[in-house]
Amino acid sequence: MWFALNRYQIEPRVKKFLEEGKIIVAEDYTGTGLAWGWLKGADLAWLEEINKYLLKEDLTILLEGKRTMRAKENDHIHESNDALVEKSKQVHHALAKKYGWKIVNLEKSKDATAEKVFAVVDEFLKC
């Protein structure tokens, strides 16, 4: 519920930016809240219900691949638990399939991964 509350609290600011014609790129939004809530034992239908009035993102990209130690945030409650992070991959994948998220596999270099992400964004913007 805290994940949803956090998004409801920030939504007026998000709406203001959108009204100004700005594009918003967010690392974590509704999908992340659904994933971590479901992973921690909350009912997915309930999570979907409490999030249903939030703005919907136009495009969701799931980055998939082996996590490097540079990417690990040791002070983050979820990322410090390696077993939980591994389980979260399965949950995120299930949600990606359910909601049609675009999946981008990590490449060896950041630049190569960025190229793949930009290709997905470019294709989306052409629609």
C-alpha positions in Angstrom: 0.0 0.0 0.0 2.9 2.3 0.7 4.1 2.0 -2.9 0.6 3.1 -4.2 0.4 5.9 -1.6 3.8 7.2 -2.7 2.6 7.4 -6.3 -0.7 9.1 -5.4 1.3 11.7 -3.5 3.6 12.5 -6.4 0.8 12.4 -9.1 -0.2 16.1 -9.0 3.5 17.0 -9.8 3.5 14.4 -12.6 0.3 15.8 -14.0 1.7 19.4 -13.9 4.8 18.3 -15.9 2.7 16.5 -18.4 0.4 19.6 -18.8 3.6 21.6 -19.5 4.4 19.1 -22.4 7.3 17.5 -20.6 8.2 13.8 -21.0 8.7 11.9 -17.8 11.1 9.0 -17.5 10.7 7.1 -14.2 12.8 4.2 -12.9 10.0 2.9 -10.7 6.3 3.4 -11.1 3.2 1.3 -10.7 4.7 -1.9 -12.2 7.4 -1.9 -9.6 4.9 -1.4 -6.8 2.8 -4.3 -8.1 5.9 -6.5 -8.4 7.3 -5.9 -5.0 3.9 -6.0 -3.3 3.0 -9.3 -5.0 6.4 -10.7 -4.2 6.0 -9.8 -0.5 2.7 -11.7 -0.4 0.0 -9.1 -1.2 -2.8 -10.3 -3.5 -2.2 -9.1 -7.0 -5.9 -8.3 -7.7 -5.9 -6.1 -4.5 -2.7 -4.3 -5.6 -4.2 -3.7 -9.1 -7.4 -2.3 -7.4 -5.5 0.2 -5.3 -3.4 1.4 -8.2 -6.2 1.6 -10.8 -6.8 5.3 -10.5 -3.2 6.3 -11.0 -2.0 7.7 -14.3 -1.0 4.9 -16.6 2.4 5.0 -18.2 2.6 5.1 -21.9 5.6 2.7 -22.2 7.1 0.4 -19.7 10.5 -1.2 -20.3 11.9 -4.0 -18.2 15.6 -4.3 -18.3 16.6 -7.9 -17.9 19.9 -9.5 -17.3 22.5 -10.3 -14.7 22.9 -7.7 -12.1 26.4 -6.3 -11.6 27.8 -5.4 -8.3 27.9 -1.8 -9.4 24.2 -1.8 -9.8 23.6 -3.1 -6.3 22.3 -0.5 -3.8 23.4 -1.9 -0.5 21.3 0.5 1.6 18.2 -0.3 -0.4 15.8 -2.6 1.6 15.1 -4.8 -1.5 18.4 -4.8 -3.3 20.5 -5.9 -0.3 18.7 -9.3 -0.3 20.1 -11.2 -3.3 17.6 -14.1 -3.0 14.7 -11.7 -3.0 16.0 -9.9 -6.0 16.3 -13.2 -7.9 12.7 -14.0 -7.0 11.6 -10.5 -8.1 12.9 -11.3 -11.6 10.2 -14.0 -12.0 7.5 -11.7 -10.7 8.6 -8.8 -13.0 8.6 -11.2 -15.9 5.1 -12.4 -15.2 3.9 -8.8 -15.0 5.7 -7.9 -18.2 3.9 -10.7 -20.0 0.5 -9.8 -18.5 0.8 -6.0 -19.3 2.8 -6.1 -22.5 5.9 -4.4 -21.1 8.8 -4.3 -23.5 11.8 -6.3 -22.4 15.3 -5.2 -23.2 18.2 -7.6 -22.4 21.2 -6.0 -20.9 24.3 -5.9 -23.1 28.0 -5.9 -22.0 28.2 -2.2 -22.2 25.9 0.6 -21.0 26.1 2.2 -24.4 24.9 -1.0 -26.2 22.0 -1.4 -23.7 21.1 2.3 -24.1 21.0 1.8 -27.9 18.5 -1.0 -27.4 16.4 1.1 -25.1 16.4 4.0 -27.4 15.4 1.7 -30.3 12.3 0.6 -28.3 11.5 4.2 -27.4 11.9 5.3 -31.0 9.6 2.5 -32.3 7.0 3.5 -29.7 7.2 7.2 -30.6 6.6 6.3 -34.3 3.2 4.8 -33.5 
